[in-house]
Amino acid sequence: MKKLLKDAYGGGGTGLVSFSSAFTLAEVLITLGVIGVVAALTLPALLANYREIVIVNQVKKSYSAFMQGIELAKGRTGAFDNLQIFDTTKTSDEVLDILSKYFNVVSICHSSDHKGCGGEYNVKYFKPQNDGYGTNAAYKWAGSRISLADGSSIKVNQFESCENDRQAPDVDADGNYILGPDGKPQMQPAYKDYRCAIVTLDANGKNGPNQYGADIHQLGIYPDSIKPVDGNVGDIVNILSTGKIRAQNYEIGAEYK
């Protein structure tokens, strides 16, 4: 019995059995390699999801702040409809000056000012749009706008009437202009536009992605209502309801497909 105990405890030592183990260099390198591969596969998706959440929250905040500002303007001026704020007898710059009193404004940039408020920059449409000549079009962000303290901006395009005749160039099935004998695009039949103004909200200024349907959205101003202009110049109804961005990524100036 004594011999068995002696053998079991290592020959009469301390009575403890010691074990020693360690990872080899090869095992450590393999583990680090696996971690690196997993990170490379998942990190871009995590960053994209985080970026989307940030932009969605900025859009919601920008839209809410604008609607509150309009209600504040109506309350203080005694206006009973939007037409008394978005006055068709005034210019975009004049309406902008009125609106600026009801927002936390950092800078006011009139239509002739192309340097302030982030300057001019290209804005993508919700999805690729043919410029009429076979390449992806862009919208030039400029004009009457104010920059707010939270980094967002509000752009105003005031019309001279709430009943306007509009025309758009006629295009073929691929979106290319149909040219007349003079080499200029032919125009489609005129249609009525009953908006008094268009307001464009940029939820984060020049920070990007600078795209309709992502951080930039248009609102149509009617005498008795304000309606989102979804389609290729916005998608705010979807963002407010789902919290998801559906705008398509593409490169300005690339071949339209």
C-alpha positions as CSV (number, residue, x, y, z in Angstrom):
1,M,0.0,0.0,0.0
2,K,2.8,2.4,0.9
3,K,4.4,1.6,-2.4
4,L,1.2,2.3,-4.4
5,L,0.9,5.7,-2.6
6,K,4.5,6.5,-3.3
7,D,4.1,5.7,-6.9
8,A,0.9,7.7,-7.2
9,Y,2.4,10.9,-5.6
10,G,5.5,10.9,-7.6
11,G,7.9,9.0,-5.5
12,G,7.7,10.7,-2.1
13,G,7.9,14.3,-3.2
14,T,5.5,17.0,-2.2
15,G,2.5,14.9,-3.0
16,L,1.5,17.2,-5.9
17,V,1.5,16.3,-9.6
18,S,2.7,19.1,-11.8
19,F,1.5,19.5,-15.4
20,S,3.2,21.8,-17.9
21,S,1.6,22.8,-21.2
22,A,1.9,25.7,-23.7
23,F,0.9,26.7,-27.3
24,T,3.6,26.3,-29.9
25,L,4.5,29.2,-32.1
26,A,2.7,27.6,-35.0
27,E,-0.5,27.2,-33.1
28,V,-0.4,30.9,-32.0
29,L,0.2,32.0,-35.6
30,I,-2.7,29.9,-36.9
31,T,-5.0,31.3,-34.2
32,L,-4.0,34.9,-35.0
33,G,-4.5,34.1,-38.7
34,V,-8.0,32.8,-38.1
35,I,-8.9,35.9,-36.0
36,G,-7.6,38.2,-38.8
37,V,-9.6,36.5,-41.4
38,V,-12.8,36.6,-39.3
39,A,-12.2,40.3,-38.6
40,A,-11.5,41.1,-42.3
41,L,-14.8,39.4,-43.2
42,T,-17.0,41.0,-40.5
43,L,-15.5,44.4,-39.8
44,P,-16.6,46.1,-43.1
45,A,-20.2,44.9,-42.5
46,L,-20.1,46.1,-38.9
47,L,-18.8,49.5,-39.9
48,A,-21.4,49.8,-42.7
49,N,-24.2,49.0,-40.3
50,Y,-22.9,51.5,-37.8
51,R,-22.7,54.2,-40.5
52,E,-26.2,53.4,-41.6
53,I,-27.5,53.8,-38.0
54,V,-25.8,57.1,-37.7
55,I,-27.2,58.5,-40.9
56,V,-30.7,57.3,-40.2
57,N,-30.7,59.0,-36.8
58,Q,-29.4,62.2,-38.4
59,V,-32.1,62.1,-41.1
60,K,-34.8,61.6,-38.4
61,K,-33.4,64.4,-36.3
62,S,-33.1,66.8,-39.3
63,Y,-36.7,66.1,-40.5
64,S,-38.1,66.5,-37.0
65,A,-36.2,69.7,-36.4
66,F,-37.5,71.2,-39.7
67,M,-41.1,70.3,-39.1
68,Q,-40.9,71.8,-35.6
69,G,-39.2,74.9,-37.0
70,I,-42.1,75.4,-39.5
71,E,-44.7,75.1,-36.7
72,L,-42.7,77.6,-34.6
73,A,-42.7,80.0,-37.5
74,K,-46.4,79.6,-38.0
75,G,-47.1,80.2,-34.4
76,R,-45.0,83.3,-34.0
77,T,-46.1,84.9,-37.3
78,G,-49.8,83.9,-37.0
79,A,-49.6,82.1,-40.3
80,F,-52.5,79.6,-40.9
81,D,-50.9,77.9,-43.9
82,N,-47.5,77.2,-45.5
83,L,-48.1,79.8,-48.2
84,Q,-47.6,82.6,-45.6
85,I,-44.1,81.3,-44.9
86,F,-43.2,80.1,-48.4
87,D,-44.5,83.3,-50.0
88,T,-44.7,83.1,-53.8
89,T,-44.1,86.8,-54.0
90,K,-40.7,86.4,-52.4
91,T,-37.4,85.0,-53.7
92,S,-35.7,81.9,-52.3
93,D,-33.2,84.1,-50.5
94,E,-36.0,86.2,-48.9
95,V,-37.8,83.0,-47.7
96,L,-34.5,81.6,-46.4
97,D,-34.0,84.8,-44.3
98,I,-37.4,84.4,-42.8
99,L,-36.9,80.7,-42.0
100,S,-33.5,81.3,-40.4
101,K,-35.1,83.0,-37.5
102,Y,-36.6,79.7,-36.3
103,F,-33.5,77.4,-36.5
104,N,-30.1,77.3,-34.8
105,V,-28.3,78.7,-37.7
106,V,-24.5,78.9,-38.1
107,S,-24.4,80.5,-41.5
108,I,-26.8,81.7,-44.2
109,C,-25.8,81.3,-47.9
110,H,-27.8,83.1,-50.6
111,S,-28.1,81.9,-54.2
112,S,-25.1,83.9,-55.2
113,D,-22.9,82.5,-52.5
114,H,-21.0,79.4,-53.7
115,K,-18.3,79.4,-51.0
116,G,-20.2,79.3,-47.7
117,C,-22.2,76.4,-46.2
118,G,-19.8,73.8,-47.5
119,G,-19.6,75.3,-50.9
120,E,-20.7,73.5,-54.1
121,Y,-20.5,69.7,-54.2
122,N,-22.0,66.9,-56.2
123,V,-24.9,64.9,-54.9
124,K,-25.8,61.4,-56.1
125,Y,-29.4,60.5,-57.0
126,F,-31.2,57.6,-55.2
127,K,-30.2,55.3,-58.0
128,P,-28.1,55.8,-61.1
129,Q,-29.7,58.3,-63.4
130,N,-28.7,58.8,-67.0
131,D,-27.6,62.4,-67.7
132,G,-29.0,62.0,-71.2
133,Y,-25.7,61.2,-72.8
134,G,-25.0,57.8,-71.3
135,T,-23.2,58.6,-68.0
136,N,-24.4,58.7,-64.4
137,A,-25.7,62.1,-63.6
138,A,-25.2,64.2,-60.4
139,Y,-27.0,67.1,-58.9
140,K,-25.0,70.2,-58.0
141,W,-25.6,71.2,-54.3
142,A,-25.7,75.0,-54.2
143,G,-28.2,77.8,-54.0
144,S,-30.1,79.3,-51.1
145,R,-29.4,77.3,-47.9
146,I,-28.6,77.6,-44.3
147,S,-26.2,75.5,-42.2
148,L,-27.3,74.6,-38.7
149,A,-25.3,74.0,-35.5
150,D,-25.9,70.2,-35.7
151,G,-24.1,70.0,-39.0
152,S,-27.3,69.7,-41.2
153,S,-28.4,72.1,-43.8
154,I,-31.7,73.3,-45.3
155,K,-32.0,74.4,-49.0
156,V,-34.9,76.4,-50.3
157,N,-36.2,76.6,-53.9
158,Q,-39.1,79.0,-53.8
159,F,-41.5,79.2,-56.8
160,E,-43.4,82.2,-58.1
161,S,-46.6,80.3,-58.0
162,C,-48.2,77.1,-56.6
163,E,-49.4,76.1,-60.0
164,N,-46.5,75.7,-62.4
165,D,-46.1,74.2,-65.9
166,R,-43.1,71.9,-66.0
167,Q,-41.4,70.1,-68.9
168,A,-38.7,67.5,-68.9
169,P,-36.5,66.3,-71.8
170,D,-37.8,63.3,-73.7
171,V,-35.7,60.2,-73.4
172,D,-35.5,56.8,-75.0
173,A,-35.8,53.4,-73.1
174,D,-32.2,53.8,-71.9
175,G,-32.6,57.3,-70.6
176,N,-30.7,59.0,-73.4
177,Y,-32.1,62.3,-74.8
178,I,-34.1,62.2,-77.9
179,L,-32.6,65.0,-80.0
180,G,-34.4,67.1,-82.5
181,P,-33.2,68.4,-85.9
182,D,-31.4,71.2,-84.1
183,G,-29.4,68.7,-82.0
184,K,-31.1,69.8,-78.8
185,P,-33.2,67.5,-76.5
186,Q,-36.8,67.3,-77.4
187,M,-39.2,68.1,-74.6
188,Q,-42.1,66.0,-73.2
189,P,-45.6,67.5,-73.0
190,A,-46.0,70.0,-70.1
191,Y,-47.5,68.9,-66.8
192,K,-48.8,70.8,-63.8
193,D,-46.7,71.1,-60.6
194,Y,-48.8,72.3,-57.6
195,R,-45.9,72.8,-55.2
196,C,-45.2,76.3,-53.9
197,A,-41.6,75.5,-53.0
198,I,-39.1,72.6,-52.6
199,V,-37.1,72.2,-49.4
200,T,-34.1,69.9,-49.4
201,L,-32.7,68.6,-46.1
202,D,-29.1,67.5,-45.9
203,A,-28.9,65.6,-42.6
204,N,-25.1,66.0,-42.2
205,G,-23.9,68.7,-44.5
206,K,-20.9,67.9,-46.7
207,N,-19.9,64.8,-44.6
208,G,-21.4,62.3,-47.0
209,P,-22.5,60.1,-48.5
210,N,-24.2,63.1,-50.2
211,Q,-26.9,61.1,-51.8
212,Y,-30.6,61.5,-52.3
213,G,-32.4,58.8,-50.3
214,A,-29.5,58.5,-47.9
215,D,-28.6,61.7,-46.1
216,I,-30.4,64.1,-48.5
217,H,-34.2,64.3,-49.0
218,Q,-36.6,66.6,-50.7
219,L,-39.9,67.9,-49.3
220,G,-42.6,69.4,-51.5
221,I,-44.3,72.5,-49.9
222,Y,-48.0,72.8,-50.7
223,P,-50.3,75.5,-49.2
224,D,-51.8,73.1,-46.7
225,S,-49.2,70.3,-46.4
226,I,-45.6,69.2,-46.6
227,K,-45.0,66.0,-48.5
228,P,-41.8,64.0,-49.0
229,V,-40.7,63.8,-52.6
230,D,-39.6,60.2,-52.7
231,G,-38.3,58.5,-55.9
232,N,-34.9,59.5,-57.2
233,V,-34.6,62.6,-54.9
234,G,-35.4,61.1,-51.5
235,D,-36.7,58.1,-49.6
236,I,-37.5,59.7,-46.2
237,V,-40.9,57.8,-45.8
238,N,-39.0,54.5,-45.9
239,I,-36.2,55.7,-43.5
240,L,-38.7,57.0,-41.0
241,S,-40.7,53.7,-41.0
242,T,-38.0,51.1,-41.4
243,G,-34.7,52.8,-40.3
244,K,-33.0,51.4,-43.4
245,I,-31.3,53.1,-46.3
246,R,-32.1,51.7,-49.7
247,A,-30.1,54.2,-51.9
248,Q,-27.9,52.5,-54.5
249,N,-24.2,53.0,-54.5
250,Y,-22.7,54.0,-57.8
251,E,-20.0,56.3,-59.3
252,I,-20.9,59.7,-60.7
253,G,-19.7,60.1,-64.3
254,A,-19.4,56.3,-64.9
255,E,-21.2,54.7,-67.8
256,Y,-24.9,54.4,-67.1
257,K,-26.1,50.8,-67.0
